[in-house]
Amino acid sequence: MPTTSDVLESSEAGTAPMTESRAASAVVESRPPSRAARLAYHGAVLVTPPRRRTFPGRPDQAGVARRFVARVLDGCPAADTAVLLTSELVTNALQHTSTASGGTFDVLVWRGRFAACIAVLDDGSDSAPARRERDPLTPAESGYGLSLVDQLSDRWGHRSFDDGTVVWFLLRWTG
């Protein structure tokens, strides 16, 4: 039986099989099933069924998204880290994609016994998400969100499609 890591690795490469019926069962009716939603669902299919919410592409929704993740992960040892990293991904979606121009973004949360996976689906952009290396000689207040995701998560990744982009991260803990 494949592990969550195996599924995530095959999802990153885009080689994992996904049937329409499985994808449809994973997607809440707030938005038609997109390729990005199917990938995000498949990336954590072995953790637990996802909780999903769609948000308007407005800056005030970042706090609402954080509260959504906090509620889903209430009592989870990695909840605070998940909320912080979700905030980074939502901020990126609002600043670097067409989501903020009247679009929407989705947050999907899978909570398992010893792991959680969070994915943010946005309306896409012309460029791929890229982690920036921090220059210790140049102070900056922004631009390092994906570096933080890289440092605090066990894994993370992204995939761009015609209808949007999904960026996800995985957090693990011991029992």
C-alpha positions in Angstrom: 0.0 0.0 0.0 1.5 3.4 -0.9 2.3 5.9 1.8 1.2 9.5 1.8 4.8 10.4 0.7 4.5 8.0 -2.3 1.2 9.6 -3.3 2.7 13.1 -2.9 5.7 12.2 -4.9 3.7 10.8 -7.8 1.4 13.8 -7.6 4.3 16.1 -8.0 5.4 14.4 -11.1 1.8 14.3 -12.4 1.8 10.6 -13.0 -0.6 9.4 -10.3 -3.9 8.1 -11.7 -7.1 10.0 -10.9 -10.5 9.0 -11.9 -13.3 11.5 -12.5 -15.5 9.8 -9.9 -12.8 10.1 -7.2 -12.1 13.7 -8.1 -15.8 14.6 -8.1 -16.2 13.1 -4.7 -13.4 15.3 -3.4 -14.6 18.6 -4.7 -17.2 20.7 -2.9 -19.8 22.1 -5.2 -18.6 25.6 -4.7 -16.4 25.3 -7.9 -16.4 22.8 -10.7 -13.7 20.2 -10.3 -10.5 21.6 -11.8 -7.3 19.8 -12.6 -5.7 21.6 -9.7 -8.4 20.5 -7.3 -8.0 16.9 -8.4 -4.3 17.1 -7.9 -4.7 18.6 -4.4 -7.2 15.9 -3.5 -4.9 13.1 -4.7 -2.0 14.5 -2.9 -3.5 13.7 0.5 -6.0 11.0 -0.3 -4.5 8.7 2.2 -4.6 11.2 5.1 -8.3 11.8 5.4 -11.2 13.3 3.3 -10.6 17.1 2.9 -12.5 20.0 4.3 -12.7 22.7 1.7 -13.8 26.3 1.6 -13.9 28.9 -1.2 -13.1 32.5 -0.4 -13.4 35.7 -2.4 -10.1 37.0 -3.6 -9.9 39.9 -1.2 -7.2 40.7 1.4 -9.7 40.6 4.3 -10.3 36.9 3.5 -6.8 35.9 4.7 -7.9 36.1 8.3 -11.0 34.1 7.5 -8.9 31.4 5.8 -6.6 31.3 8.9 -9.6 30.8 11.2 -11.0 28.1 8.9 -7.7 26.1 9.1 -7.5 26.7 12.9 -11.0 25.3 13.3 -10.3 22.2 11.2 -7.0 21.5 13.0 -8.3 22.4 16.5 -6.3 20.3 19.0 -3.7 19.3 16.4 0.0 19.7 17.5 0.9 21.4 14.2 -2.1 23.8 14.1 -0.2 27.0 14.7 2.4 26.2 12.1 -0.4 25.2 9.6 -2.2 28.5 10.2 1.1 30.5 9.7 2.0 28.7 6.5 -1.6 28.9 5.2 -1.4 32.7 5.7 1.7 32.8 3.6 0.2 30.8 0.7 -3.0 32.8 0.8 -1.0 36.1 0.8 0.9 34.8 -2.2 -2.3 33.9 -4.0 -3.7 37.4 -3.4 -0.5 39.2 -4.4 0.9 37.2 -7.2 -2.1 35.7 -9.1 -5.2 36.9 -10.8 -7.2 35.8 -7.7 -7.3 39.4 -6.3 -8.8 40.7 -9.6 -12.3 39.5 -8.7 -11.4 35.8 -8.4 -11.6 33.3 -5.7 -9.2 30.9 -3.8 -9.9 27.6 -2.1 -8.3 26.2 1.0 -8.4 22.4 1.4 -7.4 20.8 4.7 -6.7 17.2 5.3 -6.2 16.2 8.9 -4.8 12.8 9.7 -3.7 11.1 12.9 -0.1 12.1 12.5 -0.1 14.5 9.5 -2.0 17.4 8.0 -1.9 18.6 4.4 -3.1 22.1 3.4 -3.5 23.2 -0.2 -4.4 26.6 -1.6 -5.9 26.7 -5.0 -5.9 30.1 -6.8 -6.8 31.5 -10.2 -3.2 31.2 -11.5 -0.6 33.5 -12.9 2.0 33.7 -15.7 4.8 32.6 -13.4 5.3 29.6 -11.1 5.7 30.0 -7.4 9.4 30.2 -6.5 11.2 30.1 -3.2 13.5 33.1 -2.7 16.8 32.8 -0.8 17.1 35.3 2.0 20.0 37.8 1.7 21.2 38.6 5.2 22.6 41.9 4.1 19.3 43.1 2.6 16.5 43.6 5.0 13.1 42.9 3.6 9.7 42.6 5.2 8.2 40.4 2.4 9.1 38.0 -0.4 10.2 35.0 1.7 6.9 33.2 2.4 7.8 30.1 0.4 11.2 30.0 2.1 9.3 29.9 5.4 7.0 27.1 4.0 10.1 25.2 2.9 11.7 25.5 6.4 8.7 24.7 8.5 6.9 22.0 6.5 7.9 18.4 5.9 7.2 18.7 2.2 5.6 21.2 -0.1 5.0 21.6 -3.8 3.0 23.3 -6.5 1.5 22.6 -9.8 0.1 25.1 -12.4 -2.7 24.3 -14.7 -4.7 26.3 -17.3 -7.4 27.0 -14.7 -5.2 27.8 -11.7 -2.4 26.8 -9.4 -2.3 24.6 -6.4 0.4 25.1 -3.7 0.4 22.6 -0.8 2.4 21.7 2.2 2.5 18.7 4.5 3.1 18.7 8.3 3.9 15.6 10.3 4.1 15.0 14.0 4.6 12.0 16.3 1.9 10.5 18.6 
